[in-house]
Amino acid sequence: MAGDFIRHLDDSGMGTGRTLAQKLNIDITLFLLLLVLCVSGLFVLYSASGQNLSMVYRQGTYFLIGFSIMLLISQINPRWFQLAAPWIFGAGLTALLLVLLVGVGAKGAQRWLSVFGLFRFQPSEIMKLAMPMMMAWFLCSKVLPPQPKTIFIALLLIGLPAILIVKQPDLGTSLLVSVSGIFVLLFAGFSWRWILAAILMAMMAMPVMWYGVMHDYQKQRVLTFLDPESDPLGSGWNIIQSKTAIGSGGLEGKGWLQGTQSQLEFLPERHTDFIIAVYAEEFGLVGVLLLLGLYLLIIFRGIYMASRARDTFSRLVGGSLIVTFFIYVFVNIGMVSGILPVVGVPLPLISYGGTSIVTLMAAFGVLMSVYMHKH
């Protein structure tokens, strides 16, 4: 049924002549869905930021830049992405190394690079796009499903940037970058026996991760996830206030700009990681379901577009990017609602942030490219 719906969307606007959107290599359905999501994000941000118009204007500027980059990237033939993938991956690794050497720090983490003091960016966000492209480039020339030697090399390619990102420290982004690479392996025919073996090895490595890799604040996040009420005024404050805001929204919510948890500043990081709690308090369960429905339409559309790509590289890249987008949504809503540990993942195209918006829109540009160049 979902497939028939997506095919119906694909047929809309299609005729014997090429529309303006087709000439510009833009999938109009995905474009409109993203536009609605971004506009909704500006309204939520206005409330979550305490009616800070300057922040909304900056976010709007990021959206304009993001859509422009999406339009530009959608014009590029996927063959060029395949040729450029190892160079983009290498540039990303170099940037991650520079972060450790000369990076800019904030709130106890060193995650940014400053460009002549004019602006700064987060190289780990770029790796979210570079990783699936590199993995697809590596696997598309191999025998599929991948053989043990190929899998070993692929895991090394995934592990190297993941380790560099963990050193910043940024465990959440490291996991998401790793997931984007692992999804390419899955789409390439990675055996479920290997997946179960990897899960078993990960479980066996947990003591090593706990005592030898994880920082104190990361351990505290896990403990807080298991029992947030053990420190209600300290580490458990964020998740307790978040769940309070979500629950107080009820069925229909309190109304736009009427959320007490956010407007009275009980809810921390309300314009970034916990913005969905602001949305839930003001628009209730009905509003959250509508937002989730919008996300699902984007994801269904993206999966359909990836499945229509013309070659292995394009299908692997497109499929990985859209499923990784789903993981971002799932992890953010999961951590805010208390079913996952807090790992600092923003809600895509709703939370405030420039680098993440530009990276996401670039990823959708790649997806449009592999779909619109399918013939």
C-alpha positions as CSV (number, residue, x, y, z in Angstrom):
1,M,0.0,0.0,0.0
2,A,2.8,2.4,0.9
3,G,4.6,1.4,-2.3
4,D,1.5,2.3,-4.4
5,F,1.2,5.6,-2.6
6,I,4.8,6.5,-3.4
7,R,4.4,5.4,-7.0
8,H,1.4,7.7,-7.2
9,L,3.5,10.6,-5.9
10,D,6.2,9.7,-8.5
11,D,3.6,10.0,-11.3
12,S,2.3,13.3,-10.2
13,G,3.4,16.1,-12.5
14,M,4.9,13.6,-15.0
15,G,3.9,14.0,-18.6
16,T,5.3,13.8,-22.0
17,G,7.2,17.1,-21.6
18,R,9.7,17.8,-18.9
19,T,8.6,20.1,-16.1
20,L,10.8,22.9,-14.7
21,A,11.6,20.8,-11.7
22,Q,12.7,17.9,-13.9
23,K,14.9,20.2,-15.9
24,L,16.5,21.4,-12.7
25,N,16.9,17.8,-11.6
26,I,14.7,18.3,-8.5
27,D,12.2,15.7,-7.3
28,I,9.3,18.1,-6.6
29,T,7.6,15.7,-4.1
30,L,10.7,15.4,-1.9
31,F,11.4,19.2,-2.3
32,L,7.9,20.2,-1.1
33,L,8.1,17.7,1.8
34,L,11.4,19.2,2.9
35,L,10.1,22.7,2.5
36,V,7.2,22.0,4.8
37,L,9.4,20.4,7.4
38,C,11.8,23.4,7.3
39,V,9.1,26.0,7.6
40,S,7.6,24.0,10.5
41,G,11.0,24.0,12.1
42,L,11.2,27.8,12.0
43,F,7.9,28.2,13.8
44,V,9.0,25.7,16.5
45,L,12.4,27.4,16.9
46,Y,10.8,30.8,17.4
47,S,9.0,29.4,20.4
48,A,11.9,27.2,21.6
49,S,14.4,30.1,21.5
50,G,12.2,32.3,23.6
51,Q,11.0,34.2,20.6
52,N,14.5,35.1,19.5
53,L,14.1,36.5,15.9
54,S,17.8,36.7,15.3
55,M,18.2,33.0,15.8
56,V,15.2,32.3,13.5
57,Y,16.8,34.5,10.8
58,R,20.1,32.7,11.1
59,Q,18.3,29.4,10.8
60,G,16.4,30.6,7.8
61,T,19.7,31.6,6.3
62,Y,21.0,28.1,6.9
63,F,18.0,26.7,5.2
64,L,18.5,29.0,2.1
65,I,22.1,27.9,1.9
66,G,21.1,24.3,2.4
67,F,18.5,24.3,-0.4
68,S,20.9,26.1,-2.7
69,I,23.5,23.4,-2.1
70,M,20.9,20.7,-2.6
71,L,20.0,22.3,-5.9
72,L,23.6,22.5,-7.0
73,I,24.5,19.0,-6.0
74,S,21.4,17.5,-7.7
75,Q,22.9,18.8,-11.0
76,I,26.0,16.6,-10.7
77,N,26.0,13.2,-12.4
78,P,26.4,10.4,-9.8
79,R,29.5,9.2,-11.7
80,W,31.3,12.3,-10.4
81,F,30.4,11.4,-6.8
82,Q,31.8,7.9,-7.4
83,L,35.1,9.4,-8.7
84,A,35.3,12.0,-5.9
85,A,34.3,9.7,-3.0
86,P,37.8,8.7,-1.8
87,W,39.0,12.3,-2.1
88,I,36.1,13.6,0.0
89,F,36.7,10.8,2.5
90,G,40.4,11.7,2.7
91,A,39.6,15.4,3.2
92,G,37.2,14.5,6.0
93,L,39.8,12.4,7.7
94,T,42.4,15.2,7.4
95,A,39.9,17.7,8.9
96,L,39.2,15.3,11.8
97,L,42.9,15.1,12.5
98,L,43.2,18.9,12.4
99,V,40.3,19.1,14.9
100,L,42.4,17.1,17.4
101,L,45.5,19.4,16.7
102,V,44.1,22.9,16.3
103,G,40.4,22.5,16.8
104,V,38.1,25.0,18.6
105,G,36.6,23.8,21.9
106,A,33.3,24.5,23.6
107,K,31.6,23.0,26.6
108,G,34.5,20.6,27.2
109,A,34.6,19.3,23.7
110,Q,36.9,20.1,20.8
111,R,34.8,19.5,17.7
112,W,35.1,22.5,15.4
113,L,37.6,24.1,12.9
114,S,37.8,27.8,12.6
115,V,38.3,29.3,9.1
116,F,40.4,32.5,9.4
117,G,38.2,33.4,12.4
118,L,35.3,34.1,10.1
119,F,33.2,31.0,10.7
120,R,33.6,27.5,12.1
121,F,32.3,24.2,11.0
122,Q,32.2,20.6,12.4
123,P,34.1,18.1,10.2
124,S,32.3,15.2,11.8
125,E,29.1,16.4,10.1
126,I,30.8,16.2,6.7
127,M,31.8,12.6,7.5
128,K,28.1,11.7,7.7
129,L,28.0,12.2,4.0
130,A,31.6,11.1,3.1
131,M,31.3,7.8,4.9
132,P,28.4,6.2,2.9
133,M,29.9,7.6,-0.4
134,M,33.3,6.0,0.5
135,M,31.8,2.7,1.4
136,A,29.7,2.6,-1.7
137,W,32.7,3.4,-3.8
138,F,34.7,0.7,-2.2
139,L,32.0,-2.0,-2.4
140,C,30.5,-1.3,-5.8
141,S,33.7,-2.7,-7.5
142,K,33.8,-5.8,-5.3
143,V,32.0,-9.2,-5.6
144,L,28.6,-8.9,-3.8
145,P,27.6,-10.0,-1.3
146,P,30.9,-8.9,0.3
147,Q,33.6,-11.5,1.2
148,P,35.3,-11.7,4.6
149,K,38.4,-9.8,3.3
150,T,36.2,-7.0,1.9
151,I,34.2,-6.8,5.1
152,F,37.4,-6.5,7.2
153,I,38.7,-3.6,5.1
154,A,35.3,-2.0,5.1
155,L,35.2,-2.2,8.9
156,L,38.6,-0.5,9.1
157,L,37.3,2.3,6.9
158,I,34.4,2.7,9.2
159,G,36.4,2.5,12.4
160,L,39.1,5.0,11.6
161,P,36.9,8.2,11.5
162,A,34.7,6.8,14.3
163,I,37.8,6.7,16.6
164,L,38.9,10.2,15.6
165,I,35.4,11.5,16.4
166,V,35.2,9.7,19.7
167,K,38.5,11.5,20.7
168,Q,36.8,14.9,20.4
169,P,34.8,13.5,22.3
170,D,31.5,13.0,20.5
171,L,30.2,9.5,21.0
172,G,26.8,10.2,19.4
173,T,28.1,11.5,16.1
174,S,30.7,8.7,16.1
175,L,27.9,6.1,16.3
176,L,25.9,7.8,13.6
177,V,28.8,7.9,11.2
178,S,29.5,4.3,11.9
179,V,25.9,3.4,11.3
180,S,25.9,5.2,7.9
181,G,28.8,3.0,6.8
182,I,27.3,-0.2,8.2
183,F,24.0,0.4,6.3
184,V,26.0,0.4,3.1
185,L,27.3,-3.0,4.1
186,L,23.8,-4.3,4.8
187,F,22.5,-3.1,1.5
188,A,25.5,-4.8,-0.2
189,G,24.3,-8.1,1.1
190,F,26.1,-8.4,4.4
191,S,25.2,-11.7,5.9
192,W,23.0,-11.7,9.0
193,R,25.4,-14.3,10.6
194,W,28.1,-11.6,10.5
195,I,25.6,-9.1,12.0
196,L,24.8,-11.5,14.9
197,A,28.5,-12.2,15.4
198,A,29.2,-8.4,15.5
199,I,26.5,-7.8,18.0
200,L,27.9,-10.6,20.2
201,M,31.4,-9.1,19.9
202,A,30.0,-5.7,20.8
203,M,28.4,-7.1,23.9
204,M,31.6,-8.8,24.9
205,A,33.5,-5.5,24.4
206,M,31.2,-3.5,26.6
207,P,33.4,-3.8,29.7
208,V,36.4,-2.6,27.7
209,M,34.3,0.3,26.4
210,W,33.1,1.2,29.9
211,Y,36.4,1.2,31.6
212,G,38.8,2.1,28.8
213,V,37.0,4.2,26.2
214,M,34.0,6.0,27.7
215,H,34.4,9.4,29.4
216,D,32.9,10.0,32.8
217,Y,30.1,12.2,31.3
218,Q,29.2,9.4,28.9
219,K,29.0,6.8,31.7
220,Q,26.8,9.3,33.6
221,R,24.5,9.5,30.6
222,V,24.0,5.7,30.6
223,L,23.4,5.6,34.4
224,T,20.9,8.5,34.0
225,F,19.1,6.7,31.2
226,L,18.7,3.7,33.5
227,D,17.5,5.7,36.5
228,P,17.1,9.5,35.9
229,E,15.3,9.9,39.2
230,S,18.5,9.0,41.1
231,D,19.8,12.5,40.5
232,P,16.8,14.7,39.7
233,L,18.5,18.0,40.2
234,G,21.7,17.0,38.4
235,S,22.3,14.6,35.5
236,G,18.7,13.5,35.5
237,W,17.3,17.0,35.2
238,N,17.2,17.1,31.4
239,I,15.3,13.9,30.8
240,I,12.9,14.5,33.7
241,Q,12.0,17.9,32.4
242,S,11.8,16.6,28.8
243,K,9.3,13.9,29.8
244,T,7.3,16.3,31.9
245,A,7.0,18.7,28.9
246,I,5.9,15.9,26.5
247,G,3.4,14.6,29.0
248,S,1.9,18.0,29.8
249,G,1.1,18.5,26.1
250,G,-1.6,15.9,26.3
251,L,-3.7,15.2,23.2
252,E,-3.9,18.6,21.5
253,G,-1.2,20.6,23.3
254,K,-1.2,23.9,25.1
255,G,-0.8,26.0,21.9
256,W,2.0,27.7,20.1
257,L,4.1,29.8,22.5
258,Q,2.1,28.6,25.4
259,G,4.4,25.8,26.7
260,T,5.3,26.4,30.3
261,Q,8.3,24.1,30.5
262,S,10.0,25.8,27.6
263,Q,8.8,29.4,28.1
264,L,9.8,29.3,31.8
265,E,13.1,27.8,30.8
266,F,12.8,24.6,32.8
267,L,13.7,22.6,29.7
268,P,17.4,22.7,28.9
269,E,18.8,22.8,25.3
270,R,15.3,23.4,24.2
271,H,16.3,24.9,20.8
272,T,18.7,22.1,19.9
273,D,18.6,18.5,21.2
274,F,15.3,18.7,23.1
275,I,13.3,20.8,20.7
276,I,10.8,17.9,20.1
277,A,9.8,18.3,23.8
278,V,8.8,21.9,23.1
279,Y,6.9,20.8,20.0
280,A,5.1,18.0,22.0
281,E,4.1,20.4,24.8
282,E,2.6,23.0,22.5
283,F,1.0,20.8,19.8
284,G,0.3,17.6,21.8
285,L,0.1,14.0,20.6
286,V,-1.8,15.1,17.4
287,G,1.0,17.4,16.4
288,V,3.7,14.9,17.1
289,L,1.9,12.3,15.0
290,L,1.7,14.8,12.1
291,L,5.4,15.6,12.4
292,L,6.2,11.9,12.4
293,G,4.0,11.4,9.4
294,L,5.9,14.1,7.6
295,Y,9.2,12.4,8.4
296,L,7.8,9.0,7.2
297,L,6.7,10.5,3.9
298,I,10.2,11.9,3.4
299,I,11.7,8.5,4.3
300,F,9.3,6.5,2.1
301,R,10.0,8.9,-0.8
302,G,13.7,8.6,-0.3
303,I,13.7,4.8,-0.2
304,Y,11.7,4.7,-3.4
305,M,14.1,7.2,-5.1
306,A,17.1,5.1,-4.0
307,S,15.6,1.9,-5.3
308,R,15.1,3.5,-8.7
309,A,18.8,4.5,-9.1
310,R,20.6,3.1,-12.1
311,D,23.7,1.4,-10.7
312,T,25.1,-0.2,-7.6
313,F,27.0,2.8,-6.3
314,S,23.9,5.1,-6.6
315,R,21.6,2.6,-4.9
316,L,24.0,2.0,-2.0
317,V,24.6,5.7,-1.4
318,G,21.0,6.7,-1.7
319,G,19.7,3.9,0.5
320,S,22.3,4.5,3.2
321,L,21.6,8.3,3.3
322,I,17.9,8.0,3.7
323,V,18.0,5.2,6.3
324,T,20.6,7.1,8.2
325,F,18.2,10.1,8.2
326,F,15.6,7.8,9.8
327,I,18.2,6.8,12.5
328,Y,18.7,10.5,13.3
329,V,15.0,11.0,13.8
330,F,14.6,7.8,15.8
331,V,17.6,8.5,18.1
332,N,16.6,12.1,18.9
333,I,13.0,11.3,19.7
334,G,14.1,8.2,21.6
335,M,16.5,10.0,23.8
336,V,14.1,12.9,24.5
337,S,11.3,10.5,25.4
338,G,13.6,8.4,27.7
339,I,13.8,5.2,25.7
340,L,17.4,5.8,24.7
341,P,20.4,7.4,26.4
342,V,21.1,11.1,25.7
343,V,23.8,11.3,23.0
344,G,23.4,14.8,21.7
345,V,21.8,14.2,18.3
346,P,19.7,17.1,16.9
347,L,16.3,16.6,15.4
348,P,16.8,16.8,11.6
349,L,15.8,20.1,10.1
350,I,14.0,21.2,13.2
351,S,16.8,21.7,15.8
352,Y,19.0,24.8,15.5
353,G,22.3,24.4,13.8
354,G,24.1,25.3,10.6
355,T,26.5,22.6,9.8
356,S,24.0,19.8,10.3
357,I,21.4,21.5,8.1
358,V,23.8,22.0,5.3
359,T,25.1,18.4,5.5
360,L,21.5,17.0,5.5
361,M,20.5,19.1,2.5
362,A,23.7,18.1,0.7
363,A,22.7,14.5,1.3
364,F,19.3,15.1,-0.1
365,G,21.0,16.7,-3.1
366,V,22.9,13.5,-3.7
367,L,19.7,11.5,-3.4
368,M,18.0,13.7,-6.0
369,S,21.0,13.3,-8.3
370,V,21.0,9.5,-8.2
371,Y,17.3,9.5,-8.8
372,M,17.0,12.2,-11.5
373,H,20.0,10.8,-13.4
374,K,18.6,7.3,-13.4
375,H,18.0,7.2,-17.2
